[in-house]
Amino acid sequence: MLPVTLSEFKKAIQRLEEAIDQEKNDFIRDSVIQRFEFSVELGWKTAKKIMGTSTSAPKDVVREMAQNKYIKDVNKCLTAIDMRNRSSYTYREDIAEKVYNFAISFLPELKYLESQLNKK
């Protein structure tokens, strides 16, 4: 059976993909952003738990994820942390559009992470 956080992470990715697959409007864009935030958060926290990492700093966990080959593109994953933070603490249309577009491009990385974590 999958650990609770890994199954939650997998579900978050599925929900993100469902939102991405919808025709874009303001509501869908905001849904994609929210689901992206959940997915990024659950991703690094699930990896932290599986790796047994003691740090709680997301970017340090991402670097360790790269060392353990859980992710392909460390820079894109670090950018995801920044995008998640930017969208959580600020709401501006231009930022929302950037985060929405980034979330779409980041979905394959999230899926890859989930597949790697699932192997552990």
N, C-alpha and C positions, 0 to 999 in steps of 0.2 A: 504494500500500500504506500502511496506517495505521502511524504510529510505534508502536513496541513499547508505550510507556506508554499511549497512547490505546487500543490494542486491549486491554491489560490492564484499563484503567479500564472499558471497555465490558463486558468479561467479569465484572468485579467487580459491576457494577450488575445484570447478568443473574442472577448467583448470589444477590445480595441479594433480588431480586424472587422468585426461586424459593423462598427460605426464607420470605419474607413470605407467599407463597401457601399454605404448609403450615398445617395445624391447629396452633394454639398449644399448646405444653407447655413445660416448663422447657428441654428440649434445643433446641427450635426457637427459643425466645426467645433463648437464648445464641448460637445460630447466626446469627440476625438481627443481634444486637449485633456479633458478630465481623465479619460481612460488611459491616455499616454502617461499622465502623472502617476496614476495607480500602478501601471505596469513598470515604470522605471523604479519606483519606490520598492515594490515587491521584488523586482529583479535583483537589486543589489542587496536587499535584506535577506532574501532567500540564499543567495550566493554566500553571504557572510556567515549564515547559519551552517550551511553545508561545508564550507571551508574551515569553520571553527575559528574565524578571525576575531581578534579581540577589539580591534578598532571600530568605532562607530562613525567614522568619517567616510561618507559615500565615495569620495574620489580615491581615498586610500584603498577601499574595498575594490573599486573598479580596477585599479592598478594590479592588485593581487589577482583579480579575475583574469587579467591579461596574462600574468605570469603562469597561471594554471591552465591557460588555453581554453577558458570558458567563453571568451569573446574573441572576435576577429579584429576589430578596429577599436583600439583603446581610445583614440582621440575622439571618435564619434560617440563613444560611450561617455566620455567626460563631457562632451558637448551636451549629451542628453541630460546629464545632471544639471548643467547650467540652464538648459531650456526648461526643465521641470521647475527649477527655482524661479526663473523669470516669470513663468506663467502662473505660478502659485502666489506670487507677491505683487504682481502688477497686472492690471488689465488695460491694455491698449489694443486697438484694432490691428495696428501694424505688427505688434508682438504676437497677437493671436494668430495672424496669418502665417508668420514665420514658424511658430510652434506647430501649427496644423501641418504645414508642409514637411517639417522635420519629422513629425510623428509618423507620417506615411513612409518616409524614407528609412526610418529606424525600425519599422516592424520586422524586417528580416533579421536584424541583429538580436531583437528580443526573442524571436523564434529559435535562433541558433543557441542563445544562452539557455533557453528552456530545454532544448535537446541535450546540451552538454550537461546541465545539472541533473537531468533525468537519468543520465548514465551512472551517476554516483550513488 
